[in-house]
Amino acid sequence: MDLSFFQSQTAQKLRAEGRAQARREDVLLLLDHRGVEVSEEERERVAGCRDLGTLDVWFARAVTAASAAEVLAGEVG
């Protein structure tokens, strides 16, 4: 059985996109559960982010942030 696909760049990109999608959902879900309001513009910014490092920073900030603006503030990376 040829398993080379699972090591291909395409497979790696698919896995990375899946992780990013899950992290986007995590950020928004965490803010929602904490009762933090998220504007449509902020929601779109999170939904449009493809960088897993940025999303990880946003997730960590979302644990304690008082607002979505605080989560998304400043440069990441």
MINU-395516 format. One record per atom (N, C-alpha, C): x, y, z. Coordinates in steps of 0.05 Angstrom, whole numbers, padded with zeros to 5 digits, always signed. Layout:
XYZ;...
//
This chain:
+00017-00023+00000;+00000+00000+00000;+00018+00025+00000;+00012+00043-00018;+00028+00068-00020;+00017+00089-00001;+00033+00097+00019;+00024+00116+00038;+00038+00143+00035;+00051+00147+00012;+00066+00171+00007;+00049+00196+00008;+00023+00194+00001;+00006+00217+00002;+00006+00230+00029;+00006+00214+00050;+00004+00225+00077;+00029+00241+00086;+00050+00239+00070;+00075+00254+00076;+00078+00277+00055;+00060+00279+00036;+00063+00299+00015;+00057+00327+00025;+00066+00347+00009;+00060+00374+00017;+00030+00380+00017;+00016+00367-00001;-00013+00371-00001;-00026+00361+00025;-00018+00338+00034;-00028+00327+00059;-00021+00345+00082;+00004+00355+00082;+00013+00373+00104;-00004+00398+00104;-00009+00409+00081;-00025+00434+00079;-00054+00428+00089;-00065+00405+00081;-00092+00398+00090;-00093+00396+00121;-00073+00383+00132;-00072+00380+00162;-00069+00407+00175;-00052+00424+00164;-00048+00451+00175;-00074+00468+00174;-00088+00466+00152;-00113+00481+00149;-00134+00470+00168;-00134+00444+00172;-00153+00432+00192;-00147+00442+00220;-00121+00443+00227;-00113+00453+00254;-00121+00483+00257;-00116+00499+00236;-00123+00527+00236;-00154+00531+00239;-00169+00515+00224;-00198+00517+00226;-00208+00510+00254;-00197+00490+00265;-00204+00482+00293;-00197+00504+00313;-00174+00517+00309;-00165+00538+00327;-00183+00563+00324;-00191+00569+00300;-00209+00592+00295;-00235+00587+00311;-00245+00563+00308;-00270+00556+00322;-00266+00557+00353;-00242+00548+00362;-00236+00548+00391;-00236+00577+00402;-00223+00595+00387;-00222+00623+00396;-00250+00635+00399;-00266+00631+00379;-00293+00643+00379;-00311+00629+00400;-00308+00603+00403;-00324+00588+00423;-00316+00596+00451;-00290+00599+00456;-00281+00608+00483;-00292+00635+00490;-00290+00654+00471;-00301+00681+00476;-00331+00680+00481;-00345+00664+00466;-00374+00661+00469;-00380+00650+00497;-00367+00629+00505;-00372+00616+00531;-00365+00635+00554;-00346+00653+00550;-00339+00672+00571;-00357+00696+00571;-00375+00698+00551;-00393+00720+00549;-00381+00746+00538;-00359+00743+00524;-00345+00765+00511;-00358+00771+00484;-00368+00795+00480;-00380+00802+00455;-00360+00804+00433;-00367+00794+00410;-00350+00794+00386;-00365+00807+00364;-00355+00829+00353;-00369+00842+00331;-00366+00826+00306;-00382+00832+00286;-00381+00818+00261;-00354+00822+00248;-00343+00846+00250;-00316+00851+00239;-00295+00834+00253;-00296+00832+00279;-00277+00816+00294;-00280+00787+00288;-00305+00778+00285;-00310+00750+00278;-00299+00744+00251;-00302+00762+00232;-00291+00758+00205;-00260+00758+00205;-00248+00774+00222;-00219+00774+00225;-00209+00747+00234;-00222+00736+00255;-00214+00710+00265;-00219+00689+00243;-00242+00690+00230;-00249+00670+00210;-00230+00671+00186;-00219+00694+00181;-00201+00697+00158;-00172+00691+00164;-00165+00687+00189;-00137+00682+00196;-00129+00654+00189;-00107+00651+00175;-00097+00624+00167;-00071+00617+00181;-00061+00635+00198;-00035+00631+00211;-00039+00618+00238;-00030+00593+00241;-00035+00578+00266;-00021+00592+00290;+00002+00603+00286;+00016+00617+00307;+00000+00640+00318;-00011+00656+00300;-00028+00678+00308;-00053+00668+00323;-00065+00648+00312;-00089+00637+00325;-00083+00626+00353;-00059+00614+00356;-00052+00604+00383;-00049+00627+00403;-00037+00649+00394;-00034+00673+00411;-00062+00683+00418;-00079+00685+00398;-00106+00695+00403;-00121+00677+00423;-00118+00651+00420;-00131+00632+00438;-00121+00637+00467;-00095+00640+00470;-00084+00644+00497;-00094+00670+00509;-00096+00691+00493;-00107+00716+00502;-00136+00714+00509;-00151+00698+00494;-00180+00695+00498;-00187+00683+00525;-00168+00669+00537;-00173+00657+00563;-00179+00678+00584;-00166+00701+00583;-00169+00722+00604;-00178+00749+00593;-00179+00753+00568;-00186+00779+00557;-00214+00789+00564;-00216+00815+00568;-00242+00826+00575;-00258+00834+00550;-00244+00834+00527;-00258+00841+00502;-00244+00827+00478;-00259+00825+00457;-00248+00813+00432;-00225+00831+00422;-00228+00857+00425;-00208+00876+00416;-00181+00871+00430;-00183+00863+00456;-00159+00857+00471;-00146+00831+00460;-00162+00812+00452;-00151+00788+00440;-00136+00794+00414;-00148+00811+00398;-00137+00816+00371;-00117+00839+00370;-00112+00852+00392;-00095+00876+00393;-00066+00870+00387;-00054+00890+00374;-00025+00889+00370;-00016+00869+00349;+00009+00870+00343;+00021+00852+00324;+00026+00825+00337;+00023+00804+00322;+00029+00777+00332;+00052+00766+00316;+00070+00752+00329;+00092+00740+00315;+00116+00755+00317;
//
